[in-house]
Amino acid sequence: MGWLIVPKEQSVFVYLPDKPTTVFERLEVRLPVPDFAKDLELTVGELFNWLLD
């Protein structure tokens, strides 16, 4: 699993094995996380608030 974070567009491309790439742009949507971080709940908006603060 991988994230490509695009601050200028406030979008996150999510890459999962054997699945098409998904783009997350809506601020209220929770981002998928790997199994080892399953307790982490992070929305697109929270990610960009933290990164661009």
DSSP file (Angstrom, degrees, kcal/mol; ACC not computed):
  #  RESIDUE AA STRUCTURE BP1 BP2  ACC     N-H-->O    O-->H-N    N-H-->O    O-->H-N    TCO  KAPPA ALPHA  PHI   PSI    X-CA   Y-CA   Z-CA
    1    1 A M              0   0    0      0, 0.0     2,-0.3     0, 0.0    15,-0.2   0.000 360.0 360.0 360.0 142.3    0.0    0.0    0.0
    2    2 A G  E     -A   15   0A   0     13,-2.1    13,-3.1     2,-0.0     2,-0.4  -0.997 360.0-146.3-149.6 151.5    1.2    3.5   -0.7
    3    3 A W  E     -A   14   0A   0     -2,-0.3     2,-0.6    11,-0.2    11,-0.2  -0.947   2.1-162.1-115.0 137.9    0.0    7.1   -0.7
    4    4 A L  E     -A   13   0A   0      9,-2.6     9,-2.8    -2,-0.4     2,-0.5  -0.970  18.4-156.5-115.0 111.9    0.9    9.8   -3.1
    5    5 A I  E     -A   12   0A   0     -2,-0.6     7,-0.2     7,-0.2    -2,-0.0  -0.778  10.3-168.8 -96.6 127.0    0.0   13.1   -1.4
    6    6 A V  E >>> -A   11   0A   0      5,-2.9     5,-1.6    -2,-0.5     4,-1.0  -0.838   4.3-177.8-116.4  91.1   -0.5   16.1   -3.7
    7    7 A P  T 345S+     0   0    0      0, 0.0     3,-0.5     0, 0.0    -1,-0.2   0.864  78.5  59.9 -59.1 -39.1   -0.7   19.2   -1.4
    8    8 A K  T 345S+     0   0    0      1,-0.3    -2,-0.0     2,-0.1     0, 0.0   0.856 119.5  28.6 -60.2 -35.1   -1.4   21.7   -4.2
    9    9 A E  T <45S-     0   0    0     -3,-0.7    -1,-0.3     2,-0.2     3,-0.1   0.441 103.4-129.0-102.0  -2.8   -4.6   19.8   -5.1
   10   10 A Q  T  <5 +     0   0    0     -4,-1.0     2,-0.3    -3,-0.5    -2,-0.1   0.944  64.8 129.4  47.6  55.7   -5.3   18.5   -1.6
   11   11 A S  E   < -A    6   0A   0     -5,-1.6    -5,-2.9     2,-0.0     2,-0.4  -0.941  48.3-149.0-134.2 158.3   -5.7   15.0   -2.9
   12   12 A V  E     -AB   5  24A   0     12,-2.3    12,-2.9    -2,-0.3     2,-0.5  -0.990   6.1-152.5-130.9 122.6   -4.3   11.6   -2.0
   13   13 A F  E     -AB   4  23A   0     -9,-2.8    -9,-2.6    -2,-0.4     2,-0.5  -0.836  16.0-156.1 -91.3 127.6   -3.7    8.8   -4.5
   14   14 A V  E     -AB   3  22A   0      8,-3.3     8,-2.1    -2,-0.5     2,-0.5  -0.927   4.4-161.9-112.3 126.0   -3.9    5.4   -2.8
   15   15 A Y  E     +A    2   0A   0    -13,-3.1   -13,-2.1    -2,-0.5     6,-0.1  -0.927  11.8 177.4-109.4 120.5   -2.1    2.4   -4.4
   16   16 A L    >   -     0   0    0     -2,-0.5     3,-1.6     3,-0.4    -2,-0.0  -0.930  39.7 -93.7-120.1 146.5   -3.1   -1.1   -3.3
   17   17 A P  T 3  S-     0   0    0      0, 0.0    -1,-0.0     0, 0.0    -2,-0.0  -0.326 106.0  -0.6 -59.9 135.5   -1.8   -4.3   -4.6
   18   18 A D  T 3  S+     0   0    0      1,-0.2    -3,-0.0    -2,-0.0     0, 0.0   0.703 114.1  99.2  59.8  23.7   -3.8   -5.8   -7.4
   19   19 A K  S <  S-     0   0    0     -3,-1.6    -3,-0.4     3,-0.0    -1,-0.2  -0.964  79.5 -98.2-134.7 153.3   -6.4   -2.9   -7.3
   20   20 A P        -     0   0    0      0, 0.0    -4,-0.2     0, 0.0     2,-0.1  -0.339  50.2 -92.8 -66.3 153.1   -6.8    0.2   -9.4
   21   21 A T        -     0   0    0     -6,-0.1     2,-0.4    -8,-0.0    -6,-0.2  -0.433  41.7-152.6 -65.1 137.1   -5.4    3.5   -8.0
   22   22 A T  E     -B   14   0A   0     -8,-2.1    -8,-3.3    -2,-0.1     2,-0.5  -0.930   1.7-147.2-115.6 139.6   -8.0    5.4   -6.1
   23   23 A V  E     -B   13   0A   0     -2,-0.4     2,-0.5   -10,-0.2   -10,-0.2  -0.918   7.4-161.1-108.3 128.9   -8.0    9.2   -5.6
   24   24 A F  E     +B   12   0A   0    -12,-2.9   -12,-2.3    -2,-0.5     7,-0.0  -0.944  29.7 145.1-110.5 121.2   -9.3   10.7   -2.4
   25   25 A E        +     0   0    0     -2,-0.5     2,-0.4   -14,-0.2    -1,-0.1   0.584  39.1  98.4-127.5 -25.4  -10.2   14.4   -2.6
   26   26 A R    >   -     0   0    0      1,-0.1     3,-1.6     2,-0.1    18,-0.4  -0.568  68.1-140.2 -74.2 127.5  -13.2   14.9   -0.3
   27   27 A L  T 3  S+     0   0    0     -2,-0.4    18,-2.7     1,-0.3    19,-0.4   0.743  96.6  53.5 -62.3 -27.6  -12.0   16.3    3.0
   28   28 A E  T 3  S+     0   0    0     16,-0.2     2,-0.3    15,-0.1    -1,-0.3   0.526  83.7 107.3 -88.1  -4.8  -14.3   14.2    5.2
   29   29 A V    <   -     0   0    0     -3,-1.6    15,-2.0     1,-0.1     2,-0.3  -0.560  69.9-126.1 -79.0 133.8  -13.4   10.8    3.7
   30   30 A R  B     -C   43   0B   0     -2,-0.3    13,-0.3    13,-0.2    -2,-0.1  -0.589  23.3-126.8 -77.5 137.0  -11.2    8.5    5.8
   31   31 A L        -     0   0    0     11,-3.3    11,-0.4    -2,-0.3     2,-0.1  -0.595  23.1-112.5 -82.3 142.9   -8.1    7.3    4.2
   32   32 A P        -     0   0    0      0, 0.0    -1,-0.1     0, 0.0     9,-0.0  -0.481  35.9-165.6 -71.2 147.8   -7.4    3.5    4.0
   33   33 A V        -     0   0    0     -2,-0.1     5,-0.1     7,-0.1   -31,-0.0  -0.906  25.5 -94.3-130.7 158.5   -4.4    2.4    6.2
   34   34 A P    >   -     0   0    0      0, 0.0     3,-1.9     0, 0.0    -1,-0.0  -0.280  43.9-102.1 -68.8 161.8   -2.4   -0.8    6.3
   35   35 A D  G >  S+     0   0    0      1,-0.3     3,-1.6     2,-0.2     4,-0.1   0.837 119.7  60.4 -54.5 -38.1   -3.4   -3.6    8.7
   36   36 A F  G 3  S+     0   0    0      1,-0.3    -1,-0.3     2,-0.1     3,-0.2   0.698 111.5  40.9 -67.5 -15.9   -0.6   -2.7   11.2
   37   37 A A  G X  S+     0   0    0     -3,-1.9     3,-2.6     1,-0.1    -1,-0.3   0.005  73.9 130.5-116.1  26.6   -2.1    0.8   11.6
   38   38 A K  T <   +     0   0    0     -3,-1.6    -1,-0.1     1,-0.3    -2,-0.1   0.695  68.0  60.5 -59.7 -20.3   -5.8   -0.2   11.6
   39   39 A D  T 3  S+     0   0    0     -3,-0.2     2,-0.5    -4,-0.1    -1,-0.3   0.605  83.4  98.3 -81.0 -11.0   -6.4    1.9   14.7
   40   40 A L    <   -     0   0    0     -3,-2.6     2,-0.6     2,-0.0    -3,-0.1  -0.668  53.4-172.9 -80.0 122.1   -5.4    5.1   12.9
   41   41 A E        +     0   0    0     -2,-0.5     2,-0.4   -11,-0.0    -3,-0.0  -0.959  14.8 163.5-117.7 112.8   -8.4    7.0   11.6
   42   42 A L        -     0   0    0     -2,-0.6   -11,-3.3   -11,-0.4     2,-0.2  -0.991  21.9-154.0-136.5 125.5   -7.3    9.9    9.4
   43   43 A T  B  >  -C   30   0B   0     -2,-0.4     4,-2.3   -13,-0.3   -13,-0.2  -0.524  32.6-111.0 -91.5 165.3   -9.4   11.9    7.0
   44   44 A V  H  > S+     0   0    0    -15,-2.0     4,-2.2   -18,-0.4     5,-0.2   0.923 120.4  51.1 -58.6 -44.7   -8.1   13.7    3.9
   45   45 A G  H  > S+     0   0    0    -18,-2.7     4,-2.4     1,-0.2    -1,-0.2   0.904 109.0  49.4 -61.3 -43.4   -8.9   17.0    5.7
   46   46 A E  H  > S+     0   0    0    -19,-0.4     4,-2.1     2,-0.2    -1,-0.2   0.902 109.7  53.0 -63.4 -40.7   -7.1   16.0    8.8
   47   47 A L  H  X S+     0   0    0     -4,-2.3     4,-2.5     1,-0.2    -2,-0.2   0.942 113.4  41.6 -59.4 -48.7   -4.0   15.0    6.8
   48   48 A F  H  X S+     0   0    0     -4,-2.2     4,-2.6     2,-0.2    -1,-0.2   0.829 110.8  55.9 -73.9 -30.5   -3.8   18.3    5.0
   49   49 A N  H  < S+     0   0    0     -4,-2.4     4,-0.4    -5,-0.2    -1,-0.2   0.913 113.5  43.1 -62.4 -40.9   -4.5   20.4    8.1
   50   50 A W  H  < S+     0   0    0     -4,-2.1     3,-0.5    -5,-0.2    -2,-0.2   0.919 118.6  42.9 -70.6 -45.0   -1.6   18.7    9.7
   51   51 A L  H  < S+     0   0    0     -4,-2.5    -2,-0.2     1,-0.2    -3,-0.2   0.870 120.0  40.1 -71.4 -37.2    0.7   18.9    6.7
   52   52 A L     <        0   0    0     -4,-2.6    -1,-0.2     1,-0.2    -2,-0.2   0.350 360.0 360.0 -98.2   6.8   -0.1   22.5    5.7
   53   53 A D              0   0    0     -3,-0.5    -1,-0.2    -4,-0.4    -2,-0.1   0.480 360.0 360.0 -69.2 360.0   -0.2   23.9    9.2
